[in-house]
Amino acid sequence: MEIINCTFANNDNGDATLVAWDDLTGDKVNLILQNNIFADAENGVANVQGTSSVISHGGNICNTESMQDILDSEADQNNTDPEFKNSENDFRLAISSPAINAGVNENAPEKDLAGNVRDELVDIGAYESQEVTPIFDRIPEAGDLSVYPNPVQDYVRINLEGAYFGDLKISIVNMEGRVVMEMEANKSSQLFEKKINVQQLSPAGYLLKIGTHTGLSSQVFTKID
């Protein structure tokens, strides 16, 4: 079972937010968690019978330390208040919530519980914030990014240096905010280098963005004839 972009809050069943039973006759319970908010007072996961396998794919928040052995991804947040608009009855995210833009985009649903489209920086939980937030203050940099030559005619080279290892999403966005080129890559060392053919782009200014599960770096460059 995969549980993605759900919000658990104010539940009180005496055991845990998620309770697993294994009838011990077949395959074990396998549970994958991603982009969920756990805001209950009790434990996050409990096994009533047998032993379940619980894996985090990142982007989860728990308001206590009860799930820190499970929520072990660098994109998870333990002992962190998700900051709802109203913790009693309104589980949308407050403008200061650490859940905003902190989810993992891969496999996230296109829309939230209210039918709002999720943006490029997915929020954690059932609701995508509709507040205007200072995202560049909230999102750490993916690394030290350089783009050259600038201006460029045919090929632009990018260097991304930093401690992050893993998947990258590279986007080139025009000044109207439209993505004109997009690709995926993997960073396996301290320095990531890539050469991109931009001959097909019209002469203009562009924003090159590199995103990870936890950060975003960007640089402006100019395409000339």
C-alpha positions in Angstrom: 0.0 0.0 0.0 1.2 3.5 -0.9 -0.1 6.5 1.2 0.8 9.7 -0.6 -0.2 13.3 0.3 -2.5 12.5 3.1 -3.1 14.4 6.3 -3.6 12.6 9.7 -4.6 14.9 12.5 -6.5 14.7 15.8 -7.1 10.9 15.6 -7.4 9.0 18.9 -7.8 5.2 18.5 -5.6 4.3 21.4 -2.8 2.6 19.4 -1.4 4.7 16.6 -2.3 6.8 13.5 -1.7 3.7 11.3 -2.3 0.3 12.7 -1.2 -2.8 10.8 -2.4 -6.4 11.2 -0.6 -9.3 9.6 -2.5 -12.6 9.6 0.9 -14.5 9.4 -0.4 -16.7 6.5 0.9 -14.9 3.5 3.0 -11.9 2.4 3.8 -9.3 5.0 2.2 -5.9 5.1 4.3 -3.5 3.0 3.6 0.2 3.5 5.1 3.2 1.6 4.8 6.7 2.9 5.3 9.9 0.9 4.3 13.6 1.5 2.1 12.9 4.5 1.4 14.9 7.6 1.2 13.0 10.9 -0.2 15.4 13.5 -1.6 13.0 16.2 -0.5 12.7 19.8 0.0 8.9 19.7 2.6 6.9 17.8 2.6 7.1 14.0 2.6 3.3 13.2 1.9 0.3 15.3 1.8 -3.4 14.6 -1.0 -5.2 16.4 0.0 -8.6 15.0 3.0 -9.6 13.0 5.5 -7.1 11.6 4.8 -4.6 8.8 7.4 -3.2 6.5 7.2 0.6 6.5 9.3 2.6 4.1 9.5 6.4 3.6 9.9 7.9 0.1 10.4 11.3 1.7 8.4 14.5 2.1 6.7 13.4 5.3 6.2 15.5 8.5 5.5 14.2 12.0 4.8 16.6 14.9 6.5 14.2 17.4 9.7 12.0 17.5 7.6 8.8 17.4 8.3 8.1 13.7 12.0 9.2 13.4 13.1 5.6 12.8 10.7 5.3 9.9 10.8 8.8 8.5 14.6 8.6 7.7 14.7 10.3 4.3 16.6 13.6 4.1 13.3 15.1 2.8 11.4 14.0 6.0 10.8 16.3 9.0 10.4 14.9 12.5 9.3 16.6 15.6 8.0 19.5 13.5 4.7 21.3 13.8 3.0 21.3 10.3 1.3 24.6 11.2 -2.4 24.3 10.1 -4.6 27.2 9.6 -6.6 25.9 12.6 -5.4 22.7 14.4 -8.9 21.9 15.5 -10.9 22.0 12.3 -9.0 23.6 9.3 -6.1 21.4 8.1 -5.0 23.6 5.3 -1.5 24.9 5.6 -0.8 28.3 7.3 1.4 30.6 5.3 4.4 29.9 7.6 4.0 26.1 7.4 7.2 24.1 6.9 5.1 21.7 4.7 4.8 24.3 1.9 7.0 23.4 -1.2 8.7 20.6 0.9 7.1 17.5 -0.7 8.6 15.0 -3.2 7.2 15.7 -6.6 7.6 12.2 -8.1 4.3 10.2 -7.9 2.4 13.1 -6.2 -1.2 13.5 -7.3 -1.9 16.3 -9.8 -4.6 17.9 -7.6 -5.2 18.3 -3.9 -8.2 17.3 -1.8 -10.0 20.6 -2.7 -9.3 20.2 -6.4 -6.5 22.7 -6.6 -3.7 21.9 -9.0 -0.4 21.1 -7.3 2.5 23.2 -8.5 6.1 22.3 -9.4 7.1 22.4 -5.7 4.5 20.1 -4.1 3.3 20.8 -0.6 3.1 18.0 2.0 -0.3 16.8 3.1 -3.8 16.7 1.6 -3.9 20.4 0.7 -1.8 22.5 -1.6 -1.3 26.0 -0.2 -3.0 28.8 -2.1 -1.1 31.5 -0.2 1.5 33.6 -1.9 4.7 32.5 -0.1 8.4 33.5 -0.4 9.5 30.2 -1.8 13.1 31.2 -2.5 13.5 32.0 1.2 12.1 28.6 2.1 13.8 26.3 -0.4 17.5 25.7 0.1 19.9 25.8 -2.9 20.5 22.5 -4.7 24.2 23.5 -4.9 26.6 26.0 -6.4 25.4 26.4 -10.0 27.3 28.0 -12.8 26.1 28.4 -16.4 28.5 29.3 -19.2 29.2 30.7 -21.7 26.8 33.6 -21.2 25.6 34.8 -23.6 25.5 31.5 -25.6 24.9 30.6 -29.2 24.8 26.8 -29.5 25.7 24.9 -26.3 25.4 26.0 -22.7 27.4 24.2 -20.1 26.3 23.8 -16.5 28.2 22.9 -13.4 26.5 22.1 -10.1 28.7 21.5 -7.1 27.6 20.4 -3.7 27.0 17.5 -1.3 23.7 16.3 -2.8 23.8 13.0 -4.7 20.7 11.8 -6.5 18.2 12.7 -9.2 18.1 16.1 -10.8 15.4 17.9 -12.8 16.8 20.4 -15.3 14.4 23.0 -16.7 14.9 26.0 -19.0 12.1 28.6 -18.6 11.4 31.6 -20.9 10.7 35.1 -19.5 7.0 34.4 -19.8 7.3 31.6 -17.3 6.8 28.8 -19.8 9.1 25.7 -19.7 10.7 25.3 -23.1 13.1 22.5 -22.3 13.1 19.9 -19.5 15.3 16.8 -18.8 16.3 14.5 -15.9 19.8 13.6 -14.8 21.6 12.0 -11.9 24.3 13.6 -9.7 26.7 10.9 -8.5 29.7 13.0 -7.4 30.5 16.3 -5.8 30.6 18.0 -9.2 27.9 17.5 -11.8 28.6 18.7 -15.4 26.3 18.8 -18.4 26.3 20.3 -22.0 22.9 21.3 -23.4 22.2 22.1 -27.0 20.2 25.3 -27.1 20.4 26.0 -30.9 16.7 25.7 -31.3 15.9 28.4 -28.7 15.0 31.9 -30.0 17.3 34.7 -29.1 16.1 35.9 -25.6 16.7 35.6 -21.9 16.1 32.3 -20.1 16.1 30.9 -16.6 17.9 27.6 -16.1 16.7 25.7 -13.0 18.1 22.6 -11.4 15.8 21.0 -8.8 16.3 18.2 -6.3 14.0 16.6 -3.8 15.2 19.2 -1.2 16.6 22.2 -3.1 16.5 24.5 -6.1 19.2 26.5 -7.9 18.8 28.8 -10.9 20.8 31.1 -13.2 19.7 33.5 -15.9 21.4 33.2 -19.4 21.0 34.9 -22.7 20.7 33.1 -26.1 22.0 35.0 -29.1 22.2 34.3 -32.9 
